[in-house]
Amino acid sequence: MRTRRKPWAEEELNTNPHVIREPLSMKGKWKEYFKNDNPVYVEIGCGKGGFITENAKRYKDVNFVGIERQTTVAGIAARKIDENEENIAIICGYAEKLSDIFEVGEISRIYLNFSDPWPKKRWAKRRLTHRNFLESYKDVLGESGEVFFKTDNRGLFEFSLNEFCADDWKLSNISLDLHNSDFEGNIMTEYEEKFSSKGMPIYRLEARFKR
């Protein structure tokens, strides 16, 4: 789902107070930034921000950070944030190494929603649920933490199940058709709305680890 370039996006990212313009300087300072000790949940690839902004509205006792590498898309997400919202921030950049941005234990949960499936076998290490990435998530999640994962791609979902298990994560709330399950409280992303409207099943799991 390509997004046309918006000429105002860069200005939005440069002026919106919820955008972190120097994320590397934030490592170890997230409690100071949010001015509280609430848990921090991070969405990698937050897209146009529908999921993370709705979460921030519903759950005031959690701080949310959305990471999006595409400038226009990140700008759209930033523009969706209510002016007085205090528990959300947007980072425009690539999150290959979360440990450059977050100290050990600064994150309690990571959301991976409709990540690029990188379908060719030789691209497996680029998938955000490859065990190399899973190990890097542990670096910022600290003693324990969780990853919530949703996708429309069955091949990626099956790959992810194997990777989580191989890396000693405990799986729960596994769904092969989320919207026809009894799961409550689901917040949809823009991709999810598009795919589910076509009758496509949405796959979901929760993965947790404890050292």
Sequence and secondary structure as in RCSB ss.txt:
>XXXX:A:sequence
MRTRRKPWAEEELNTNPHVIREPLSMKGKWKEYFKNDNPVYVEIGCGKGGFITENAKRYKDVNFVGIERQTTVAG
IAARKIDENEENIAIICGYAEKLSDIFEVGEISRIYLNFSDPWPKKRWAKRRLTHRNFLESYKDVLGESGEVFFK
TDNRGLFEFSLNEFCADDWKLSNISLDLHNSDFEGNIMTEYEEKFSSKGMPIYRLEARFKR
>XXXX:A:secstr
      TTHHHHHHH TTEES GGGGTT HHHHHTS   EEEEES TTSHHHHHHHHH TTSEEEEEE  HHHHH
HHHHTS TT  SEEEEES  S GGGTS TTS SEEEEES     SGGGGGGSTTSHHHHHHHHHHHTTEEEEEEE
ES HHHHHHHHHHHHHTT EEEEEESSGGGS   S    HHHHHHHHTT   EEEEEEEE 
